[in-house]
């Protein structure tokens, strides 16, 4: 009953925030591709990036990361004078079964609701300054629970002192509380500072739930803790410099991942650091390379440090009809542990959005150790290759008060090393059906 009430409150919050922030924009001509002329609207109305007065708002990723300028924006927005307000979010009400054929021993099924809401405020200060504040909330602790949701071959963090395996952990209720200030030296150069408690350091591509290429997929990537798991960090400070389409950033942050209390604020330590180089060669592309030196990320292995190296390419192409596009992402991550072990991961995902219909897919490769999968007693010290192929379809059923209700269905084929057949079954098949509540496309 508590979870049902939470879902009702969460849905109501979306509609209430939309009603407060709704505003009317001039109608656009259907003969013009929406994503191409949208940037003219940003420049004319002051709808700029959170960390540059001279870049479009569509470049905003999570934290201080960049998206392609062609990225569509799903949000509620209003503007009052020199201040703009935005609200983003996603709620998935879904049923998941991770082993439809019941050939393995680690499958599970669950009804749950992954979700997040993020509010942003941008205020222009003088002629060259800009202040950004961001608050992101997730009600995962109530709608998913501390044990997380079933996801075969996933690993990372703990519940009741034991490592989570074949489960995706819930996110903290306070996923981001940050403030940033940007100063425009001139049209081509910006300097900025960012503080988050919690926040996101300059590591990897935008976090998975903020990528348009994965917006219809409720599941976290299997390589989450190889790629973008630092998106909720209790204590982070970042400084950055932009020159035209190139950006360099440096962060100091807390290496330890959030603890099992999903409602509190963990102690900030600032014992880790990272750097990231980003380059957007055109409106269609966003490229980055980053490296993070993470001190003691897992509470279960407090003596272990990780060097996390990532590279990514995001690509978005608008199609002729408004609301139609192809958004894709390729993300690579390498964890080099202080004990000498190295594990790779790779993700390729794409979302073909044809107005109300979407076809999307994701391919993942990740190297999982016996330690990650809690199989050391059976296999000793070893490493296994895991592949996952996901294909899904989603359709928008209705859009009311600038809020969309969609229905979706997706399936995943997991391909693991033969040595794991006795535990997981041969190529276990997962599937899920969901209803998605989200802001409609902002025009």
N, C-alpha and C positions, 0 to 999 in steps of 0.2 A: 504494500500500500504506500509506503514511504517513497518508493521509486516512481510509482504512478503519479503521486502528487507532485513530485519533483519535475516530471516530464510536463505536466500541465502548467506549472509555474514557469518553466523554461520557455515553453511555447508562448505563453502569455507575455513574457518579458520581451520576446522578439517583436510581437505585434505592438506592444506599448511603446517600445523604443522607436519602432518605425513610425508610429503615429506622431510621436514628438518631433521626429527629424524629417518627416516627409516634406519635400518641396517640389515645385513644378519647374520643369525645364522646357525650353522651346522645342517644338516638334522638329524632327529631322526628316529630311527627304529620303524616301526609300530607295531612290535611284543612286544614292551614294553609299559606298561601303562604310558601315558605322565606325569600324575601328580605325579607318584612315583619317576621317575628319574629326574624330573624337578629341585628338590632341589640340586642335585649334580651340575647342571649347575649354580645355584645361587652361590654356594660356590666357584666354580672354576672361575667364571667371576667377582666376587665382587658384585653380585646383592643381596645386603643385605637389611634388614629392615631399614626403615628411622630412627629408634631409637635403633638400636643395630647392631654392626658389626658381631655378632655371631648368628643372627636369619635370616631366609629367607625373601626375599622381599614380598612373598605371605602373610605374617602375617600382612602387613600394612592394617589398617582400616582407618576410618576418624579420623582426629585429631591424638591422640596418642593411639587410641583403637587397639585391636587385633582382627584379623580374624583367622580361622583355617589355619594351614600351607598348607593344601590340596587345598586351594582356588585357582581357576584359575584366571589368570590375563588378563584382556582385556585392552590393552594399546598399545601405540607406545613408543618405547624406543631406546635410543642409549647411548653409553658410550665413553668417551674420557679421557684417562688416569685414574685419580683417581676420576673422576666426571661422574655421570650418570644422564640422563635426561629422564623423563617420562611424558606422556600426557594421561590422562583418560578423558572420557566424555560420554554423552548420549544426544540425541535429539529425542523427540517423536513428530511427526506431527500427530495429532489425531482429531477425532470427538467423543464427549461424549454426551450421553443423560442419565440423572439421574432418569428419571421416564417414562419408556417406555409405561406404561399403563395409564399414565396421571390420576391417581386416587387421587393424592395429590395436594397440593397448593404450594409446595416448590421445585418442580422439575425444571430443566433447561437443556438446550442443548448449546453446544459451540464447535467451531473449534479453537484449540489453539496448543501450542507447548512447553511443559515443557522441560527444558534443563539445562545442566551444563557442564563446562569444567574445568579440574584441571591439572595444570602443577606442577611438582616436580623436584627438583634438590638435589642430594646427593653428597657431597664432602668429601673425607677422608682427615683428618687433622692429620698429624703425624701418628704414629703407632696405637694410641688408640682413637683418636678423630674423630668425624664425624659431619658435618654441614648439616642440611636439611632446604630448603626453599620451601614454597608452596604458590601458588596463585590459587584460585578457583573463577571462574566467572559464573554468570548465567544471561541470557538475558530474564528471566521471566518477568521483568517489561514491556518489549516491546511485547513479544510473548504471554503473558497471560493477562497483564494489572493489575492495582492496585486492582481491585475487585476480582482477583483470578479466579480460575476455579471451576465449580460446583462439589460438593461432598457432598451428603446427610449426615447429622448428624455431619459434621465436624464443628469445632469452633476454635477460637483463632485469636488474633490480630485484627486490625481495618482497616477500609477504610472510609475516610472523617469523622472521628470521631465516627463512628458507628461500633459496633462489627461485625466481619465477622461470619456469620452463614450459614451452608450448603454450604460453600465455603472454598477452600484451598488457603491461602494467597500466593502471589508470593514471591520468595526469592530475597534477595538483590543482586544487580549486583556484588558487591564485597562480596562473600560468605566466603572467607578465604584469609588472607595475613599473613603468619606465618613464624617463624624461630625457629629452635630447634638445640641444641647442645648435643651430647651424648659422654660420656667418658667410655670406656670399662676398668673397673678395672681389670678384667680377663675374661676368656671365659664364666664364669657363672654369672658375675655381671656387671651391667651397672648403671650409674646414668645419668640423663638428665634433661634439662630444656627446656621449650617451651613457646614462647610468640606469641600471635595472636591478630591482630587488623584489621579485626575480626578473630576469631579463635573458637576452640571447647574445652571446659573444659572436665575434666575427669568425664563424666556422661554417663551412659548407654552403650549399644552396639553401634557399628558403625552406623552412621545415615542411614536412610532407603535407600537413593539412592546409597549408597556404598555397601550394602549387596548383595552378589551374589544370595542369596535366593529370592530377590525381584527385580532383575535387569530387568526383562521383564514387570514389573507392573509400569505403569506411575504414579499411584496415591499415594499420601502420606497416611500413616495409619491414621485411625480415632483416634488412641491413640498417635498421634505425640506429642501433648502437655502434655502427661503423661510420655513419654518415652525419646525422643531424640530431643526435640525442641531447646535445648541449642547448637545445632551444628553451629549456627551463632551467635556469641557473640562479641560485640564490646568492647574488652578489656578482655584478659584472660592470666593468667600466671600459668604454671603447672610445678611441679617438680616430678620426679619419680625415682624409684629404682627397678631394676629387679634382682631376684636371680633364676637362672635356668628358670623354666617355670612359675614362680609366679612374679607378678608385683604389686607394691603399688604406688598410685599417689595421689597428693593433688593439688587442683586448687583454685585460687582466680579469680573471674570474675565479670562482670557486669550482674546483674540480669534482668534488663529491656530488653525485646525483641525488635528487630529492629523497628524503627518507620516507618511511611508511606512513607517517602522519601527513595526510594529504591536505590538511587544513591550516597547518602552521607555516611559519617563516623560518627556514633553516638558518643556522649561523653562517654569516658570510666570512670566507677565509682568504680569498684572493691569492690562492696558492698556485694558480695555473695561468698560462698565457697562450695567445694565438695571434696569427696574422692572416689576412686574406687580401688577395688581389682580384679585382673584378674588372671586367671589360665588356661593354655593350657595343659591338661593332656596327649594329644597325638596330632598327626598331624591332626586328624579329628575334634577335639573339641576346642572351645574357650568359656570360662565361665567368667562371671563377676558379681559383686555386687557393687552398687554405691549408694551414697546418696548426694543430693544437697540441700543446704539451700539457696533458691532463694528469694532475696529481690525485692518486687514490680515488678513482671514480666510483668503485663499487664497495659498499660497506662490508660485503662478504669476503673481499680480498683487499684489506686496507693497505697492505704493503706493495700492491701492484700499481704501477704508473703506466700510462699509455701515451704514445705519440700517434695522433690521429691525422692522417693526410687525406685530403679530399680534392676532387676536381669534378666540375659539372658543366653541362651545357643545357640551357633551356631555350626552346624555340616555339614561337607562336605566330601563326599565319591567319589573318582574317579571311573569310570567304565572302562571296558577293552579297549574300543575304544577311541583314542585320541579325546578330545573335548567333552566327555560324562561324566556326573557326576550328583550327587544329592546333592543339597545344601539346608539346612533347618535352620530355626531360630525360637526360642521361646523367647518372650520378655514380661516381666511384669513390669508395672509401677503404682505407687500409688502417687497421689497428696494429701497431708495433708495440708489443708489451715489454715491460722491463725485464721479464724472464727470458726474453729472446724469441718468443713465439710471434708469428705474423699471420694475420688473417685478412683476406680480401673480401670485398663485397662489390656488387655492381647492380644497378637498377636502370631499366629503360621502361618508360611509361608514356602513354599517349592517350589523348581524349579528343575524339571527333565529335564536335557539338554542331548539330544541324537544327538550330532553333529549339524546338521542344524535345528532340530526340538526341541521344548520345550513345555512341559506341566507344568503349574504352578498354584498354588492356595494360598489363604490367608484366614484365619479365624480371626475375631476380635471380642472382647467383650470390651465394654467401658460403664462406668456409666456417663451419661450426666445429669446435673442438669437443671432445668427450666431456671436458669440464663444463662447457656451455650447456650441453644437453644432459648433464648429470648421468653420464654413462661410463664413468671411469672404472667402476667395479666390473663391468662387463667387458670393456675393450682396452683398459689401461689408458695410456696417453696416446691419443690419435686425433686425426682431423678428417672431417667428412665434407664432401661437396654436396650442396643442396641447391636445387633449381626449383623455381615456382613460376608457373604460367597462369595468369589470371585474365579472364575475358568477361566483360559485363555490358549490360544494356540498361539505360535509364530513360524515362520519359516524364516530362513535366505534365502533370494532370491539370493543374490550375494555378493561376497567379492572381492573388487578391491582396489589395493593400500593399503592393510591391513586395509580396512574399510568395515564394513558389513552393508548391507541394509536388514532389516527384516520387515515382516508384521505380525501384531498380532490382535487378537480379544479376548475380555474378557467380562464377565458378572458378576454382583454382585446382590445377593438377600439380602436385608436388612430386618431384623426381629426385630421389636421394640415392646415396651409395647402396649397393646391394647388401652390405653388411648390416644395414638398418632395417631390412625388410621384416625381420622377425619381431621388431618392436613397433614400427610404424605401418607395416604392411607395404606391399609393392605399390608405389606411386599413389598414395592416398588422395582422394578427391574431396575437396571442401566446397561448400556452397552457402549462399546467404541471399535472403530477400529483405528489402528494406523500404521504408518511407523516409524521404528526406525533406526537411523543412529548412529553407535558406532564403536570404534576400534575393530578389530578382536581379537581373542584369541592369546595372545603372546606365542610363542613357542621358 
